[in-house]
């Protein structure tokens, strides 16, 4: 089973350009997790033969949003955090309510839960770092709760470079959004809780970036960040055949990431 994740930075633009269709035709994912769709399902006619579509959109128009396109029908679909976590964690700040931003969608399949996730950005001035820290705790709690029932996979834009090898210029970016101690600690908590960064099962070095700035010809020079991941619970590690990044796929400032499971 091939599972891909891609922050498309606006599904309407990627679809209009034909980039999404070309990607599907070439890579044939069994399941595709999307982030930053910036649309509701009714705002774009995505016609991908053989796929069912499940969307979790932001209330704010043209902002955020996640979706999953799948060839296999899920048992259940869950949009957002469950009510008990919404009540437990303070997930709203002056910028907005993260609960209304369509950042989490979960599909339950027979063998596992699959989540497409778009973690809040801390912002250039780090004004959203406090709620980001709470959000990380809520998301980890949710994934751990699901894991009590069956194995868990989550893929998406986590908006953090975990270690210095996950971005081209760590010294210059230390303490900036995406590479603060707080955000990196949030990722460490995922690891300590038993979720595994699948790419690092196969690749130990640097250069495997998934996002590039539009400035300075950064993508061509591969001056980027790895902020898109596939994480799996430990009980799935033996089934992960490979994990990859796909910088050759154009259409967004992010590139897709993928795993293949032996199921």
C-alpha positions in Angstrom: 0.0 0.0 0.0 1.4 3.4 -1.1 0.5 6.3 1.1 1.5 9.9 0.1 1.2 13.2 1.9 1.4 16.6 0.2 0.9 20.2 1.4 -0.5 21.6 -1.9 -0.7 25.2 -0.8 -4.1 25.6 -2.4 -5.7 22.6 -4.1 -7.6 24.8 -6.6 -4.4 26.2 -8.1 -2.6 22.8 -8.1 -5.6 21.2 -9.8 -6.0 24.0 -12.3 -2.4 23.7 -13.3 -2.8 20.0 -13.8 -0.1 19.3 -11.2 -2.3 17.1 -9.0 -3.6 15.1 -11.9 -0.1 14.5 -13.3 1.1 13.5 -9.8 -1.7 11.0 -9.4 -1.1 9.5 -12.8 2.6 9.0 -12.3 2.7 7.8 -8.7 -0.7 6.1 -8.3 -1.0 6.5 -4.5 -3.5 4.2 -2.8 -4.1 7.0 -0.3 -3.2 10.6 -0.5 -3.2 13.0 2.5 -3.4 16.7 1.6 -2.8 19.8 3.7 -3.4 23.5 3.1 -6.2 22.8 0.7 -7.5 26.3 1.2 -11.0 25.2 -0.1 -14.1 23.4 0.8 -15.1 20.4 -1.2 -17.8 22.2 -3.1 -15.4 25.0 -4.2 -13.5 22.8 -6.6 -14.5 19.9 -8.8 -11.6 17.4 -8.3 -12.3 14.5 -10.5 -9.8 11.7 -9.7 -11.2 8.4 -10.9 -11.2 5.6 -8.4 -10.8 7.9 -5.3 -13.2 8.7 -2.5 -12.7 12.2 -1.1 -12.9 13.3 2.5 -12.4 16.9 3.5 -11.9 18.8 6.7 -12.0 22.5 5.8 -11.4 25.7 7.7 -14.4 28.0 8.5 -12.3 30.9 7.2 -12.4 30.9 3.4 -9.2 30.2 1.5 -7.3 29.1 4.5 -5.7 26.0 5.9 -7.7 22.7 5.6 -6.9 19.0 5.2 -8.3 16.2 3.1 -7.7 12.5 2.3 -8.3 10.9 -1.1 -8.4 7.1 -0.9 -9.0 4.1 -3.1 -10.1 2.0 -0.1 -13.3 3.0 1.7 -12.7 3.8 5.4 -14.8 2.5 8.3 -15.1 5.9 9.9 -14.2 9.5 9.3 -13.3 12.0 12.0 -12.8 15.7 11.4 -11.0 17.7 14.0 -10.2 16.9 17.6 -12.8 14.9 19.6 -14.9 16.9 22.0 -13.1 15.8 25.2 -9.8 17.2 23.8 -11.5 20.4 22.7 -12.7 20.9 26.3 -9.3 20.0 27.8 -7.0 22.1 25.8 -7.1 25.9 25.2 -6.6 26.0 21.4 -7.6 29.5 20.6 -5.5 32.7 20.5 -5.6 36.2 19.2 -5.0 35.0 15.7 -7.9 32.6 15.7 -9.4 29.3 16.8 -7.3 26.3 15.7 -10.3 24.1 16.2 -12.0 25.9 13.2 -9.0 25.7 10.9 -9.5 22.1 9.5 -6.1 20.9 10.7 -6.9 17.3 11.5 -8.8 14.6 9.6 -8.6 10.9 10.6 -9.8 7.9 8.6 -10.2 4.6 10.3 -9.4 1.5 8.2 -9.4 -2.2 9.2 -5.7 -2.3 10.0 -4.9 1.3 11.2 -6.0 4.9 11.8 -4.6 7.4 9.2 -4.4 11.1 10.0 -3.7 14.0 7.7 -2.4 16.8 9.8 -1.5 20.5 9.3 0.2 21.8 12.4 -0.2 25.6 13.1 2.6 27.8 12.1 4.3 29.8 14.9 4.5 32.9 12.7 7.5 35.0 11.9 7.2 37.0 15.2 6.5 33.7 17.1 3.1 35.2 18.2 1.5 31.8 17.7 4.1 29.8 19.5 2.1 29.6 22.8 -1.0 28.1 21.2 1.2 25.9 19.0 2.7 24.3 22.1 -0.7 23.5 23.5 -1.8 22.2 20.0 1.2 19.9 20.0 0.1 18.4 23.3 -3.5 18.0 22.1 -2.4 16.3 18.9 -0.1 13.9 20.7 -2.9 13.0 23.2 -5.2 12.3 20.3 -2.8 10.1 18.5 -2.0 8.2 21.7 -5.8 7.7 22.3 -6.2 6.3 18.9 -3.2 4.0 19.3 -5.0 2.3 22.2 -7.5 0.9 19.7 -5.2 0.0 16.7 -2.0 1.1 15.0 -1.7 4.8 13.9 -0.1 6.6 10.9 -0.1 10.3 10.6 1.3 12.3 7.7 1.5 16.0 6.9 3.1 19.3 7.5 4.2 19.4 11.1 5.8 22.9 10.6 9.0 22.0 12.4 12.5 20.8 11.5 13.3 18.2 14.1 17.1 18.3 14.1 19.9 20.3 12.5 20.1 17.9 9.5 16.5 18.7 8.7 17.2 22.1 7.4 20.0 23.5 5.2 20.9 26.4 7.5 20.4 25.5 11.1 22.7 28.1 12.7 21.0 31.0 10.9 17.5 29.7 11.7 17.9 28.7 15.3 15.1 30.2 17.4 13.1 31.2 14.4 9.7 29.7 13.5 9.9 26.1 12.7 13.2 25.7 14.6 12.5 26.9 18.1 13.4 24.8 21.1 9.7 24.6 21.9 8.6 23.3 18.5 11.5 20.8 18.4 10.6 19.6 21.9 7.1 19.0 20.7 8.5 16.7 18.0 10.7 15.0 20.6 7.6 14.2 22.6 6.1 12.4 19.6 9.3 10.3 19.4 9.4 9.6 23.1 5.7 8.5 23.0 6.6 5.8 20.5 5.9 7.3 17.1 8.6 6.7 14.6 9.9 9.1 11.9 9.7 6.8 8.9 12.3 8.5 6.7 14.9 8.1 9.3 14.5 4.3 9.1 16.1 4.5 5.7 17.9 7.8 5.4 20.3 9.2 8.1 21.8 12.2 6.3 20.8 15.7 5.4 19.4 17.2 2.2 16.0 15.5 2.3 14.0 18.7 2.3 10.2 19.1 1.7 9.8 22.9 1.7 11.7 25.7 0.1 11.3 29.5 0.1 10.3 31.2 -3.1 13.3 33.5 -2.7 16.9 33.1 -3.8 16.3 30.1 -6.1 16.1 28.1 -2.9 14.5 25.0 -4.4 16.9 24.7 -7.3 19.8 25.0 -4.8 18.1 22.7 -2.3 18.3 25.2 0.5 15.2 23.9 2.3 13.6 22.5 5.3 12.2 19.0 6.1 8.9 19.9 7.8 6.6 17.2 6.2 6.7 13.7 7.7 5.1 10.3 8.0 5.1 9.0 11.5 3.9 5.5 12.5 3.3 3.8 15.8 6.0 1.3 16.7 3.9 -1.7 15.9 3.9 -0.7 12.2 7.6 -0.2 11.8 8.3 -3.8 10.5 5.7 -3.2 7.8 7.2 0.0 6.4 8.9 -1.0 3.1 10.3 2.4 2.4 9.8 6.1 3.1 10.8 8.8 0.6 10.6 12.5 -0.2 9.8 13.6 -3.7 11.4 16.9 -4.6 10.9 16.2 -8.3 7.1 16.8 -7.9 6.3 20.4 -8.6 3.2 22.5 -8.1 3.6 23.7 -4.5 6.3 25.1 -2.3 6.2 21.7 -0.6 6.9 18.4 -2.2 5.1 15.1 -1.3 6.4 12.5 1.1 5.5 8.8 1.0 5.6 5.5 2.6 4.9 2.0 1.4 3.4 -0.6 3.7 3.5 -4.3 3.2 -0.2 -4.9 3.8 
